[in-house]
Amino acid sequence: MIKSPRLIFNAVFLFVFSAAWVREFLYWLPQDAFGSSLNYWAYTDWLIDYSQGFIRRGLSGEIWRLVPSVVSRLEFVAVFSWIMILVVAFGYVRLLARSWKTYHPLTLFGLLFLPSLFIFYLHDHDTIARKEILGYITVLLHLLIVEKSFPLGDGDTLPEGNLRRYVRWLLPVAVLLLPAIILVHEGNFLMFVPLHGMITLTVLRMKAPHDFTHAALWTGLLYLPAALAFVAVYLTGAPSYETLLGICEKWAAAGALREDSCILPPDKLSGSTLPGAFIPMEWSLARAAYITRTIVSLHWGAWLLILPALGSALWYLVRQAVYALLRSRCPQSFSPQAARRYTGLCFRKYFLIPLLLSLPIYLTAYDYGRWFTVTCINFTMLAVSLNLPCREFALQKKEAAAADAPEHLDSRLVFYSASILICGLALVLWLPHYCLFSCEIIRSPLEFFSHTFIAH
């Protein structure tokens, strides 16, 4: 009696989420590719290249130089960006769909529509084509490697061959893909490599739980190429005025820019007609930190209100989701106390540590909504990935089998009260991309749905 409505609600929520993405794609792609609706700052960020020498963020423009000149760069970037974000969004849907019968509808609704998760990119069209979409691809690939290397149902031990297979499949991601996305945007190192490192450290310690040093050394070796790429960008990747001017003139001659000419006075930025993303490329860390501090100081209260609120909501949703997965997939019974300990550990390892390691970005770039969203999405994808949390929990073996765990980790009153509140917040809160002139964080509960399915 109770499971049938749950399945219906869960199926509807997954369908609405997927339909919203398809609707946005069909509506925005023609305008982004053949019009002027694609965020110009994001678009020009992809055009930075190595034509004037090695600089940070130049790999993407170097790749675009390989595209035939008859193909519009704007069309190519728009199509590429939409394909990537759709792959990531539906990769998330796949992770949820693997256990869609397990989640309570209130939990699934929050995981789909919390504004600090994937719905962030539908709420704010200016975030489409941002370079963090490449980092999400690497996380999904890593979770797929874990899924294929350590399938559930193989018992509590990890065969040596499974661990070798995991490392072998991870090598292309760690050695090639991660350094590449760091050369596309250096911020990807701080936003994604710490999470990858925590996943790998966890997997290696599954084989030898008490040998932390050995596992940490192997983890460091795997991600050394990514670290070297970041160091190279940091030490030698700062471009000069003349370098940026040369890149701008090349793309202007190719017709890829809106500007007819590129002007950048050497003493100040006023009067510059360089594309948006080129302007801050030559800023020093001190200048970037000053500008960020100035902008954030205008609306610091809004950030202090919305980020902890959304972080707390995510913590509760993931806590319930992980508990549901453990309850349905663990072969042995366990106590609620064991689940609470593990969900707390999961939050610290895969959310708080990556968040702390990414703080330098918060000090030098004011797109707080984006940075926080990346941390939230990474954490959620890992938590609902099934194989990693179930494997990690089963291999801890900190207690003997206990009585069957109850349906909810908290009392029914607490669960329903907190979940309904979170779902209400998911409808009315709006996580802004950044707070420059205004910082609107409250919207009409039906605005997003009417905008997506009616107004278009």
C-alpha positions in Angstrom: 0.0 0.0 0.0 2.8 2.4 0.9 5.3 1.5 -1.8 3.1 2.0 -4.8 2.5 5.8 -4.2 6.2 6.1 -3.4 7.2 4.7 -6.8 4.7 6.9 -8.6 6.0 10.0 -6.9 9.6 9.1 -7.5 9.0 8.3 -11.2 7.2 11.7 -11.6 10.0 13.6 -10.0 12.6 12.0 -12.2 10.5 12.6 -15.3 9.9 16.3 -14.4 13.6 16.9 -13.7 14.6 15.2 -17.0 11.9 17.0 -19.0 13.0 20.3 -17.6 16.5 19.7 -18.9 15.2 18.6 -22.3 12.9 21.7 -22.5 15.8 24.1 -21.6 18.0 22.4 -24.2 15.5 22.7 -27.0 14.7 26.3 -26.1 18.1 27.7 -25.4 20.5 25.9 -27.8 19.3 27.7 -31.0 19.5 31.0 -29.2 22.9 30.3 -27.7 24.4 28.9 -30.9 22.9 31.4 -33.4 22.1 34.4 -31.2 23.6 36.4 -28.3 22.0 34.6 -25.3 25.1 32.5 -24.4 27.0 34.2 -21.5 29.7 36.2 -23.3 32.1 36.0 -20.4 31.8 32.2 -20.4 32.1 32.0 -24.2 35.2 34.1 -24.5 36.8 32.1 -21.7 36.9 29.1 -24.0 38.8 31.2 -26.7 42.0 31.8 -24.7 44.8 29.9 -26.4 48.6 29.4 -26.7 49.0 31.4 -29.9 51.1 34.0 -28.0 52.8 31.5 -25.7 51.8 29.3 -22.7 49.3 30.9 -20.4 46.6 29.7 -18.0 43.3 28.5 -19.5 44.8 28.2 -22.9 44.2 24.6 -23.8 40.5 25.1 -24.7 41.3 27.8 -27.3 44.1 25.6 -28.7 41.6 22.8 -29.3 39.1 25.2 -30.9 41.9 26.2 -33.3 41.7 22.7 -34.7 38.1 23.1 -35.6 37.6 24.0 -39.3 37.3 27.7 -39.8 33.9 27.3 -41.6 32.4 26.2 -38.2 31.4 29.2 -36.1 33.2 29.2 -32.7 30.1 30.4 -31.0 28.1 27.5 -32.4 30.8 25.0 -31.5 31.1 26.2 -27.9 27.3 26.4 -27.4 26.7 22.9 -28.8 29.7 21.4 -26.9 28.7 23.0 -23.6 25.1 21.9 -23.9 26.1 18.3 -24.7 28.5 18.2 -21.7 26.0 19.6 -19.2 23.3 17.2 -20.5 25.7 14.3 -20.1 26.4 15.3 -16.6 22.8 16.0 -15.6 21.6 12.7 -17.0 24.6 10.9 -15.5 23.2 12.2 -12.2 19.8 10.9 -13.1 21.3 7.5 -13.8 22.9 7.4 -10.3 19.6 8.2 -8.7 17.7 5.8 -11.0 19.8 2.9 -9.8 18.1 3.2 -6.4 15.0 5.2 -7.2 12.7 2.7 -5.5 14.7 3.1 -2.3 14.5 6.8 -1.7 11.6 8.5 0.1 9.8 10.9 -2.3 10.7 13.9 -0.1 14.3 12.9 -0.1 14.4 12.4 -3.9 12.6 15.7 -4.5 15.2 17.5 -2.5 18.1 15.7 -4.3 16.6 16.8 -7.6 15.5 20.3 -7.0 17.7 21.8 -4.2 19.0 25.0 -5.8 22.6 24.2 -4.9 22.5 21.0 -7.0 22.0 20.6 -10.8 18.9 22.8 -10.9 21.3 25.7 -10.3 22.3 25.6 -13.9 18.6 25.7 -15.0 17.8 28.6 -12.6 20.7 30.7 -14.0 21.3 30.5 -17.7 24.5 32.5 -17.4 26.1 29.5 -15.8 25.8 27.4 -18.9 29.1 26.9 -20.7 31.2 27.3 -17.5 34.3 25.2 -17.5 33.4 23.2 -14.3 31.2 20.9 -16.5 34.5 19.2 -17.5 35.2 18.4 -13.9 31.8 16.8 -13.3 32.6 14.4 -16.2 35.8 13.3 -14.4 33.8 12.6 -11.2 31.2 10.6 -13.0 33.9 8.6 -14.8 35.6 7.9 -11.4 32.4 6.7 -9.8 31.7 4.5 -12.9 35.2 3.0 -12.4 34.4 2.3 -8.8 31.1 0.7 -9.8 32.6 -1.6 -12.4 35.7 -2.5 -10.3 33.8 -3.2 -7.0 30.3 -4.5 -7.8 28.0 -5.2 -4.9 27.4 -8.8 -4.0 31.0 -9.9 -4.1 31.3 -10.2 -0.3 33.2 -8.2 2.2 36.7 -8.8 0.8 38.2 -7.0 -2.1 40.0 -9.3 -4.6 43.5 -8.1 -5.5 42.5 -8.1 -9.2 39.7 -5.7 -8.6 42.0 -3.2 -7.0 44.5 -3.5 -9.9 41.6 -3.1 -12.4 40.5 0.1 -10.5 44.0 1.6 -10.7 44.4 0.6 -14.3 41.1 2.2 -15.4 41.7 5.3 -13.2 45.1 6.1 -14.8 43.8 7.8 -17.9 41.5 10.0 -15.8 44.3 10.9 -13.3 47.2 11.2 -15.7 45.5 12.7 -18.8 42.0 14.0 -18.2 42.5 15.8 -14.9 45.7 17.7 -16.1 43.9 18.6 -19.3 40.9 20.2 -17.5 43.4 22.1 -15.2 45.0 23.5 -18.3 41.5 24.5 -19.5 40.8 26.2 -16.1 43.2 26.2 -13.2 40.3 26.3 -10.7 39.4 22.8 -11.6 42.4 21.6 -9.6 41.0 22.9 -6.3 37.4 22.0 -7.0 37.8 18.4 -8.2 41.2 16.9 -7.4 40.7 16.8 -3.6 37.5 14.8 -4.1 39.2 12.4 -6.5 42.0 12.0 -4.0 39.6 11.2 -1.1 37.8 8.6 -3.3 41.1 6.9 -4.2 42.4 7.1 -0.7 39.2 5.4 0.6 39.4 2.7 -2.1 43.1 1.9 -1.4 42.4 1.8 2.4 39.6 -0.8 1.8 42.4 -3.3 1.1 44.6 -2.3 4.0 42.5 -0.1 6.5 45.4 0.4 8.9 48.1 1.4 6.3 47.2 5.0 5.8 50.7 6.1 4.9 51.1 3.6 2.1 47.6 4.5 0.7 48.3 8.2 0.9 51.6 7.8 -1.0 50.0 5.9 -3.8 47.2 8.4 -4.0 49.7 11.3 -4.2 51.5 9.5 -7.1 48.3 9.0 -9.0 47.4 12.7 -8.9 51.0 14.0 -9.2 50.4 14.9 -12.9 47.4 17.0 -12.0 49.4 18.8 -9.3 52.3 19.4 -11.7 49.9 20.9 -14.2 48.5 23.2 -11.6 52.0 24.3 -10.4 53.0 25.0 -14.1 50.0 27.1 -14.6 50.5 29.0 -11.3 54.2 29.7 -11.9 54.3 30.4 -15.6 50.8 30.9 -16.8 50.2 34.6 -16.0 49.8 36.5 -19.4 50.9 40.0 -20.1 48.8 42.8 -21.7 50.5 42.2 -25.0 49.8 38.5 -24.9 46.1 39.0 -24.4 46.0 41.7 -27.0 47.5 39.4 -29.6 45.0 36.6 -28.8 42.1 39.0 -29.0 43.2 40.4 -32.4 43.6 36.9 -33.8 40.0 35.9 -32.8 38.6 39.3 -33.8 40.1 38.8 -37.3 38.5 35.3 -37.4 35.1 36.9 -36.7 34.7 35.0 -33.4 34.2 38.2 -31.3 31.6 40.9 -31.1 34.2 43.6 -31.0 35.5 45.2 -34.2 38.9 45.9 -32.5 40.9 45.0 -29.4 42.2 47.8 -27.2 43.8 47.5 -23.9 45.6 50.5 -22.4 48.7 49.5 -20.5 47.9 51.7 -17.5 44.2 51.0 -16.8 41.3 48.9 -17.9 39.0 51.8 -18.8 38.4 52.1 -22.5 39.3 48.4 -23.1 37.3 46.5 -25.7 38.8 43.1 -24.9 36.2 40.3 -24.4 34.9 39.9 -20.9 36.9 36.8 -19.8 40.2 38.3 -21.1 40.0 41.3 -18.8 40.9 39.6 -15.5 43.5 37.2 -17.0 46.4 39.5 -16.2 45.2 40.4 -12.6 47.6 39.4 -9.9 46.3 37.3 -7.0 46.4 40.5 -4.8 44.2 42.4 -7.3 41.8 39.5 -7.7 41.5 39.1 -3.9 40.8 42.8 -3.5 38.1 42.9 -6.2 36.5 39.7 -4.7 36.6 41.2 -1.2 35.1 44.4 -2.4 32.2 42.7 -4.2 31.5 40.1 -1.5 31.4 42.9 1.2 28.4 44.4 -0.6 26.2 41.3 0.1 28.1 39.3 2.7 24.9 38.9 4.7 23.1 37.1 1.9 25.9 34.6 1.5 26.0 34.0 5.2 22.3 33.3 5.1 22.0 31.1 2.0 25.2 29.0 2.0 24.8 27.5 5.5 21.1 27.0 4.9 21.7 25.1 1.7 24.6 23.2 3.2 22.5 22.1 6.2 19.7 21.0 3.9 22.1 19.0 1.7 23.6 17.4 4.8 20.2 16.2 5.9 19.1 15.0 2.5 22.3 13.0 1.9 22.1 11.6 5.4 18.7 10.2 4.7 19.7 9.0 1.2 22.8 7.2 2.3 20.9 5.6 5.2 18.2 4.4 2.7 20.9 2.9 0.5 22.6 1.1 3.4 19.3 -0.2 4.7 18.3 -1.7 1.3 21.7 -3.0 0.1 23.8 -4.1 3.1 23.6 -7.8 3.5 24.0 -7.6 7.3 21.7 -5.7 9.7 23.2 -2.7 11.5 22.2 -0.3 14.2 21.1 3.3 13.6 24.1 4.5 15.6 26.5 2.8 13.0 24.7 4.6 10.2 24.9 7.9 11.9 28.6 7.5 12.5 29.1 6.6 8.8 27.0 9.5 7.4 28.9 11.9 9.6 32.2 10.5 8.3 30.9 10.7 4.7 30.0 14.3 5.2 33.4 15.2 6.6 35.4 13.3 4.1 33.6 14.2 0.9 32.1 17.6 1.6 34.0 19.5 4.4 37.5 18.5 3.4 37.0 19.4 -0.4 35.3 22.6 0.7 38.2 23.6 2.9 40.7 22.8 0.2 38.8 24.9 -2.3 38.7 28.0 -0.1 41.5 29.8 -2.1 39.0 30.1 -4.9 36.6 31.9 -2.6 39.3 34.4 -1.8 40.2 35.2 -5.4 36.9 34.9 -7.3 33.5 36.1 -6.3 31.3 33.5 -8.1 30.4 32.0 -4.8 27.2 30.3 -6.1 29.2 28.3 -8.6 32.0 27.2 -6.3 29.5 26.1 -3.6 27.4 24.3 -6.2 30.4 22.3 -7.4 31.2 21.1 -3.9 27.5 20.2 -3.3 27.1 18.4 -6.6 30.3 16.4 -6.2 29.3 15.3 -2.7 25.8 14.3 -3.7 26.9 12.3 -6.8 29.3 10.4 -4.6 26.8 9.8 -1.8 24.1 8.4 -4.2 26.6 6.4 -6.3 25.7 3.3 -4.2 28.8 1.2 -4.7 31.3 3.4 -2.8 29.2 4.2 0.3 27.9 0.6 0.6 31.4 -0.9 0.2 33.0 1.6 2.6 30.3 1.0 5.2 30.4 -2.8 4.9 34.2 -3.0 5.1 34.4 -0.9 8.3 33.2 -3.8 10.4 33.1 -1.8 13.6 30.3 -3.8 15.3 28.6 -7.1 15.2 25.3 -7.6 13.4 22.5 -5.7 15.2 18.7 -5.6 14.9 17.2 -4.4 11.7 17.4 -0.7 11.3 14.2 1.3 11.4 12.7 2.9 8.2 13.9 6.4 9.1 17.2 7.4 10.8 15.2 9.9 12.8 11.8 9.8 14.3 8.9 10.1 11.8 8.0 13.6 13.1 11.6 14.9 12.7 12.0 13.2 9.3 8.8 14.6 7.8 9.2 18.0 9.4 12.7 18.5 8.2 12.1 17.0 4.8 9.0 19.1 4.1 10.9 22.2 5.2 13.8 21.4 2.9 11.5 20.7 -0.1 9.8 24.1 0.6 13.2 25.8 0.6 14.0 24.1 -2.6 11.0 25.8 -4.3 11.6 29.3 -2.9 15.3 29.7 -2.6 17.4 30.8 -5.6 21.2 30.4 -5.3 22.7 33.3 -7.3 25.6 32.9 -9.6 27.2 35.9 -7.8 26.0 39.0 -5.9 27.3 42.0 -7.9 24.6 44.7 -7.9 21.8 42.8 -6.2 21.5 39.5 -4.4 18.0 38.0 -4.9 17.8 34.7 -3.1 14.0 34.4 -2.8 11.7 33.7 -5.8 8.1 32.6 -6.3 7.7 28.9 -5.6 6.2 28.3 -9.0 8.4 30.7 -11.0 10.9 28.1 -12.2 8.2 25.6 -13.3 6.2 28.2 -15.0 9.3 29.6 -16.7 10.3 26.2 -17.9 7.1 24.6 -19.0 4.8 27.6 -19.7 6.5 30.9 -20.4 8.8 29.6 -23.1 
